[in-house]
């Protein structure tokens, strides 16, 4: 378990809370004198169901009260809205089939949900959950709460992260940081204190399953791989037991209640209660009373485990795939962290331990561990915790210039820092011995539209044919925001690096202006990038043809073949400076087709030269 050193000497600072904005349930936590604590509501419940309902007065009901309205007022109630955050209708068309939500007309770009004749975006719905958490925190702490750290899944893209920040702003919260959920769970266990290692975070929630593999190196959490199933979770286990109980009731009572919402919810509550007991005792009773009738069934843990084994096994496939994606074997995983209420089930814990060959961390409440990690991050930002790594985010993307004046981004904006990223590049010219590394900052696609941070040369590369050299470029941003860029030629081991100072000399207004400009010109930039990439490809084939014309293989072609190549060559050169990348690529394909015999002849000549004087 982690220990935290609290700073009491400073004057009272503004409180920052940590929030786990979940698909099924949400929580708010803060750093107490003894460590991070989840804040309970007036009813002592620490979980707030992520359910929002519109009442008759067009006000909102949130949490447990809203969940009770799911059956009676489904047309005015929304749940699992996190699945829709930052996504368009096309992105979630299949998922929408599983939900009773009404999508308003004109929602092609931004999803709008229709509730009681009014329209709301997913961030507006999520904001109601955040408002409830904010209110809960203010009542408990006795002070106004205006700043928060919110957790998001590791796989959330920029649009989904921005939608989460928008929800916070609507709720009256300044979102100081977005922290990846697996990173937050690792922080709650104090795993950042390890100098290095590999951490697997197994997150089995109510409606979703996520597995994340993180590498911790020099205090930096780097996501190596993520996987999961967005429609697999504790609800599947509940539904399995619910189906059995409803079938039993239909036989015993001679009455099918599966179509009656109130009866189904009563049975569901009894099933969940029995399931939760089975994590701690060998047998439990499903006990249901409804309209004067009673149903009881004792269920043993071994029977329960046999009923749900296939559901648990379905979580192991994504775990294996995540390890393959990360290039790791189970014995290379140093720590396993369990997140989500369903990880209390002994079968789940034993299956994870067998797969990863390591005993998982279960000391903290799995429902609360992400919120507790968010509270640790909040305390770091407020200065209440000393001697802890400060995580920040990059204001703009960072990358390097590649062929054609195109930017290849290595660390994307809003990435949590400390951060690192590595990518391998190659040379474009035969015999090239120097490589210019041009470091850039910005969201645009072309070098001319981004901000130059640094340039340096990687010198002394062994001369090789174009494309043979392997130049590894590594970006590392430390906790102080200092960027270190290292370039290394993998064959020779030659290395060069440069350091770029923190915050890169931009004000918040300048950063915001660059982001806005990138959004405004995104389509134009993308088209320009496609043209430049097509031109780079054209440069390569044009250079190759010019080289071939000076070889003996060119003379072995007949007049018709040479004329065909010349025609294709001229056609490519005519469209080269245009702005239609489709046209450029079509002419590249035509020239490629015309030169196939020439290429084969050159290859055969090269093979003959290589084998000359060799006995087989």
N, C-alpha and C positions, 0 to 999 in steps of 0.2 A: 504493500500500500504506500501511496505517496504521502509525504508530509509537506506542509506549506508554512513558510515563514511570513508572518503577518507584520506589516509595518504600522506600529501604533504611534510613532513619533510625529508623523505628518499631521497637519490640520485636517479636519474632516473634509473629505472629498465628496464629489458628486457620485452617487451610487450608480454603478453600471450592472445590469442584470444579464444573465445568460439564459437564452431561450432555445428549447428544442421544439421547433415547429414541425410536428409529425404528421404523417398521413392519417393515422388513427387517433392518436392522443398527442397533446402538447403539454409542455411543462415550463416553469420559470424557476430559476435558481439564483442564489447570490452567495458571496463568500462571507461566512460567519467567522468568528474568532477561532473556531476549532476546525474550519475547513468548509468546503462547498456544501450548501444545503438547498434542497428543493422546498419551495414555498407552498404550504397547503392553503386550500380555500377555507371558507367559513364552515363547510361541512367536513373539514379535515382531510378531504380527498386531495391528493397531490397531482393527479392526472386530470387534464381538461380534454374531454373528447373533442376532436377537431370537426365538430358538426355545428352548422349555423342554420337557423330557421328564421323566417320573416313572420312576425306576428301580425295580428289584425290591424294594429295601429301603425304598421309599416316600420316598427322598431325591430331590433334583432334579439333573438334568444340564442345563447351560445353554450356549448358544453353538454352536460348530462341532461339538462332540461330540453335542449334541442334534439338530443338523441332519442328521447322518449316520443318526440313528435314525428320521427321518421316514418312510423307506420300510419299515423292518422293524417299527417299533412305532407306527404312526399313531394307534392308540387311546390311547396314553399320551404323545403329543407334540402341542404346540400352537405355532403360528406366527401372525404378523400379528395378535396379540391387541390391538394398539393400535386396530384398527378397532372393537373392541367396548367400549372404555373409556367408562364413563359413559353407556351406552346400554341401552335395554330390548330385549326380544326383538322387539317390534313394529317398533322402529327398524331392526333389522338382519335382518329375516326373509329378504329377498332375498339379502343378502350371505352369510347362513349356508348357502344352497344351494351356494355355491362352496367351502365348507370342509368337511373331514371331521370337524369337532368334534361331540361328543355333548353336547347341552344337557340338563342335569339337569331332572327334573320339579320343578314349583313355581318356575320361573324367570320368571314373568310380569313382575315388577317389576324384579328384578336378575338379570342373566344369571349362571348358574353352569355351568361346564364340568365334565364328568365325565371324569376321568382315572384309569384303574386302579381304579375303584370309589370314588374319592374326589371331592369337589366343591370347585371353586375359582372365585372371582370373577376377572374380568379384572385388577383391581388386584393381587390376590394373585399372579397369573402374572407381571405386569409387575414386581412386587417382586423376583422371582427374578433377572430380568435386571439390575435395579438393584443387587442384592446382589453379583452377579458384577462389575459395574463398580466398586462400592465396594471390594471385595476387591482388584481389580486396582490401584486407586489407592493403597490402603494399602500393598501390597507394593512398589510402585514408589517411593512417597514416603517410606516408612519411618515413617509416623505414622498415628494413627487419623483417619479422615475421617468426620465426622458431619453436615456441612452441604453443600448443593448447590443449584445453579441448574439447572432442567430446562427444556428447550424443548418447546413444543407447537405444532401447526399454528395459523395465524391464525384459522381458522374454528372451532376448538374452542369449544364453549359452556361455560357455568359447570359443568354436571354433568361434562363430560369433563375440564375442568381440575381439578375437585375430585377426580375419580378418580385423576388423575395424582399429585396431592399425597398421596392416601391410599396409593398404591403406594410413594411415597418413605418415608412414615412406617412402613409395614410392613417396609421394607427397612432401617430404622434410620437413615434420613436425615431431617434437618430441611430441608424444601424452602423456602429463603428467598425464592425468586422463581420464577415461571413466566414465561418469555420467549417471545414469538412467534418461530417459526423464521425467517421472513423478516427480522424485526428483528435476530435473532442473526447471520444471514448478513451483513446490512448493517453491524453492529457489527464483525464480523471484518475487513471491508474498511475500517473507519474512516470510513464514509460519514456518520456522525453529526456529523463535523467540518464538513460542509457547513452553511452557514447555512440554506439552503432548497433544495428540489429534489424531483423525483419519481423514485422508484426502483422498478423492476420486478424481482421475484425469481422466477426460473424454476426450479422444483424438480422434476426428473425422477428419482424414486427407483426402487427395484426393483419395487414394486407399485403406486405411486400417482404421480399428477402433480398439482402445485399451482402456480398462478400467483397472485402477490400484487402489488398496486400500492400502494405506500406514499408518503405525502407527508411530507417532512421540512420542518418550519417552526419556526424558532427553536429548533432542537435537539429537536423533538418528532416522533416517528414516529407517523403516523396511518394506519391501514389504510383505504384508499379503496375497494378492491374485492378480492375473492378469487374464484377459480374453479378448475376442474380436473376430474380424472377419477380416482375412487378405484380404478379397475380398469384403469389404463394405466401402464406403466412399462417398465423394462429387461427384466423377465421376458417381456414380449410379444416383444421382439427375440430373446431367447434361445430362446423357443419356436418362433419362425419358422425360425431356423437349425436347431434340434433336429429339427423335422419333416422338413426337407430331408435332413439327415444320416441319420435313421432310415429314410427312404424309399430312399436310396442303399444303405444297409447291407442292407436287405431284398433289393434287386436283386442286389448283389454277392455276398452270402453265401448267398443263397437261404433266408434265415431272418429271420423277423419278430421282433425283440427288443423291440418297443415295449411289450409286456406284462410285461417282466422289469425289476423295479425297479432292480437293481444295474446292469444294462446301460444303462438309460436315464440313471442318474446318472453313469455313466462317460462316456457320449456328451455329456451336458450340460456336464460339466467341460471337455471338449475344445472344445466349441462356445464356451463363455464365454472360454476362454483365447485362441482365435482372434479372437473379437470384440474383446477388449481390445487385442490386438496391432494390429488394423486401425485403431485410433485413432492409431497412430504410424508404421506402415509401409504401403506400398501393397498388399502381398499377405500372406496368412497361410495356414497349413495346419491343417485340422481333422484331428488325428491320434488315432486310437482303437485301443487294444489290448484285446481281451476274449476270454477262454477260448481263447488261442492264435491268434486271428484278428486281422487288422489292416485298418483302413480309413483311407485318407488322401484328402483332397480339398483342393486349393488354391483359395482364394477371393480374388478381387481386391476392392479397396475399392469400385470403381465398381459391381460386381455386388452387393456387400453393401448399398450405398446404394440401389440400385434395389429390393432386396428389402424394405427397411424404410422407404422413403419415405412410404408411407401411414400408418405408425405415427407418424412424426415429424409429419406433417401434422395428425394428430388432436390434437396438443398445441397447435397454432396457433389452433384454433377457440376454446377457452377463453381464450386470451390476448387475442384480439380482443374477446370478450364482456366480459372484465374491464376493458379499456380503455373500451368503451362504457359499462359500469356506472359507471366513474370519471369519465365525461364528458371523456376525453382522446384526443388523436390521437397516433400514434407519435412524431412529432417533439417532443412535449411530455414524453417520457420522458428524463430526464437520465442515469440510470445503470441498467445491467442487470446483475444478479448471477446467476451460474449455480450451482445446488446439485444434488447427486445424481450418482452415478458415471456415469450414462448421458449426462451433458452433456459428457463427454470426446469423444464421437463427433463428428468434424468436420462431418457433415451436420447434426447438431442445432445446433451452434454457428453454422453459416452461415445456417440457417433462422431462428434467433432474431435474428441480426444484421440480416438482410433485413427481418424483420417490424418490429423496433423502430427500425431505422435508426440503430443505435448499437452499437459494439463491446462485447460483454459482458465483464465481469470474469471471468477464468479463472485468475488468478495463484495462488490458493490451491487446495488439493486439494478438489474438489467433494464428496467423501465426508465431508470433515472440517470444512468451513467453518461449519456450524451449531454443532458442538461447540466450535470455536475461539471463536465469538461468545459462547457460553455461558460459556466460561472468562474472557473479557474482562469480562462482567457479574459473574462471581463475584469477580474481582480488584477491581472497583469497590466491591463490597459489603464486601470484607475490608479495604479501604483500601490495597491494594498498588499501585493505579494512581491517579496524581494527574491533575488537570486533565481529567477525563473526566466526561461527563454521567452522573449517577446515576439509573438507572431504578428506580421503585418501583411499588407497586400500590395502588389505592384499596381501603380496608378495607370500605366500604359504597357502595352506589349513590348517585348524586347526580342530582337532577332539580328540576323546578319544579311548582308547583300549576297545574292547569288546571281548566276548568269542572266543577262538581259535586264539588269537593274531591278530585279524582283526581290522583295523582302521575304525571307524564310523565318517565321516567328518560332522561337524556342520556348520563351516563357510568356504566356498570355496574360493580358491585363486581369486584375482581380485574383491572380494566383496568390495563395498564402505564402508569405516569406517568414523565415528563411526558405529558399527554394533552390532547386537545381534542375537542369535539363541538359541532355547530351544528344547530339545528332552527328552523323558521319556524312561528310561531303567528299567530293573528288575533284580532280583537275580537269580542265577543258582543252588544254593545249599539250601536244606531244613535247616531252622533255622539260616540262615546266618545273622549275626549281624553287620558285617563290610563290606564296599564296597571300594575297591581301585579305585580311579579315577586317571587314567594315561593320562595326556595331551600331545598330539603329534602334530608335524608340518611336512607337506610334502605332496607329491602327490601320493606316492606309496600306495598299498592296505594293506600291512602287517606292523605290528608294527616294526619288525626287520629292515625294510628299511626306517623308518621315524625317525625324530629327536625328542628325548624326551625333553619336556619343564619343566614338573613338575609332581609330584605325591603327592596325599594326601588321607587320609582315612576319609570316612564318617562313624562315629562310633555310636553305641547305637541304631541301628535299631531293632525294635521289632522282635523277632524270628517268622518267618512265613514260610509256604511251599514255595519251589522254584517257582518263577514266580508271587507271590502274592505282593511282595513289589513294590512300584512305586517310582523310584528314578529320580527326575527331574534334569537334568544337563543344566545349562545356561551359555553360553559364552557371554561376553560383551567386546567389544574393544572400548575404549574411543578415543577422538580426538587426544590424544598423542600417540596412538598405544599401550597403556597398556591393556593387556588382563586380565580380571577377570573371574575366573571360579567358579561357585557356584553349589554345589550338595545338594539337599534337598529331604528327604524321605517324600512323600506327606501325608502318614497316620499319622506319628508321629510328623512331622514338624521339625525333626532334620536337621541341616544345617551345612555345612562346605564350606569354600572357600579358594582360593589361587590367588595371583596376579603374573603375569608374565611381566617382563619389556619390554619396546618397542623394536621393530625391531629384537628381539630375537637373536641378536648377529651374524647375517649372513651378509656377503658382497653381493653386487649385483651379483658378479661372482658366488658365492656359490649358491645363489637363482636360477640363470640361469642354473647352472649345475644340480641342483635337478630337475628342470622342464624338461630339456632335457632328463635326465635319466628316468623320469617318462614316457615321450613319447616313448622313445626307448623300455622300458620294459612293456608297458601298457598291451599288450596281455598276456605276461608271468605272470604279476601280477594278472590279472583278473582270469586266470586259477587257480593260487595258492589260490586266495581268494575263489573261488568256491569249491576247495578241502577242505580248512579249514572250511568253513561253513557247508559242508556235514559232516565232521568229528565231528563238534560240535553237529549236529543233531544226529549223530550216538552215541556219548557219552551219550546223554540224554536217548535214547531208551535202550542202553546197561545197564545203571544204573537202569532204571525202571524194566528191566527184572530180573536183579540180586536181586532187592528188592522183586519182586514177587515170586521168587523161595523160599524165606524164609517164604512165607505166606501159609495159609491153602488152598488158591485157587489153588496153584500149585499141591497139593496132590489130589484135586478133578478132575484133568485132567486124561484122560486115557493115557496108555503108548504111543500110536501112536501120540497123541497130544503133549506130552512132547518131543518125538523124533523129531517131526516136528519143534518145537521151537529150540531145541538144534542144529539141522542141519542149520536152518536159522541164528542162533547166530554165529555158526562157520564160515559160509560163509561170514557174515559181518565182522567178526574179520580178516579173511584172506585178504580182500581187503581194510581194514581200512587204512593201511599205504601206499597204492598205490597213484597214481596221476591222477586217472580217477574218477572225481566226479560223472559222470553218473553211473558208476558201483557201487560206494558206495551208491548212492541214490536208485538204483534198489534193492540192498540187504537190505536197510532200509525198503523199501516197502514190501519186501518178509517177513521180520521179523515182521513188523507191521501186515501183514495179518495173519501170523501164531499165533500171540498172541491176536487176537481179543476176542476169547472165554475166555482166561485168564483175560483180562481186564474187560470183562463183569462180570465175576464171582467176581473179586475184587470190582467192583462198587456195585454189589448187596450186598456183605458182608458189605461194608461201609454204605450203606443205611439202612440195617437191624440194624447195631450197632447204627446208629444215631437215629432210631425210637424206639429202645428198651425202653419199659416202657412208651411210649407215647400213649395216647388215641386219637383216631381220631373220 
